[in-house]
Amino acid sequence: MPRIKCHYLDCAFLDEGICSAGMVELDPDTGCKTYSANAGSGNEDDWDNDEDEMEEWEELDEEEDDEIWEEDDSEESY
């Protein structure tokens, strides 16, 4: 029986990186038609939380950038 290495991380048929489905159907345009998401896989709420977290990081980065510019301005004398 051939072993198929699967690149989906949340497929119900995934077993240590190898597909364990009895039969696999592949479509060249859409990919694996046998793919079935795990019940424990992430949902859209997880993505929303990630977006909120990213916004917080971006705000912190902007504040740090402002502080760096302020320090540079105070060190320069004309």
N, C-alpha and C positions, 0 to 999 in steps of 0.2 A: 504494500500500500504506500503510495507517495506521501511525503510529508510536505505540507504547505506552510511556509512561514507567513504569519499574519502581521500586518502593520497596524491594525486597529488595536487600541489599548483597552477598549471597554466592551469587546465582543463577548457574548455569552459562551461561544465555542472556543475561546482562547485558552490554551493549556500550555503554559511556559513558552509562549511565543509561537506555538504551533497550533494550527487549526485542528480541532477535534470533531468537526461536523462529519457525519456519515457521507454526505454528498455536498459538493460545493458548486455553486453556479456563479460564473464570472461574466460580467458585461464589460466590453472594452471601453465603453463611454462612461458608465456609472460606477464601475468597480464591482465589489463583491455583493451579490444579491442574496447570499446566505447570511450576511451580517445581521446580528440581532444584538441590540444594546443590553448590557447587564442591568438587572433590576437595581443594583447598587451604584450604577454609574451616575455621574453628576447631572444635575438638571439646570434649567435656566437661572434659577436663583443663585447658583454658584457663580455663574458668569456675571450677574449683577453685582455680587459682592466683590468680585475681582475688579470690576470697573470702578467701584467706589474706592477700593484700595489703591488703584492706580492713580486716581485723581488726588488722593491724599499724598502719595509720593511725589507727584508733579508739583503740588503746592509747596512741599518741603524743599524740593530742588530749587524752585523759584526764590524762596526765602534765602536759601544758602547762596544763590547766585547774587542776590541783592547785597548780602553781607560782604561777599568777596569784593564786589565793585566799590562798596563804601570804604573798605579797608584800603584798597588800591588808591582811591581818590585822596584819602587822608595822608598817605605816605608820600605822594607826589607834591613837590613844591615848585612853583614857577617863579 
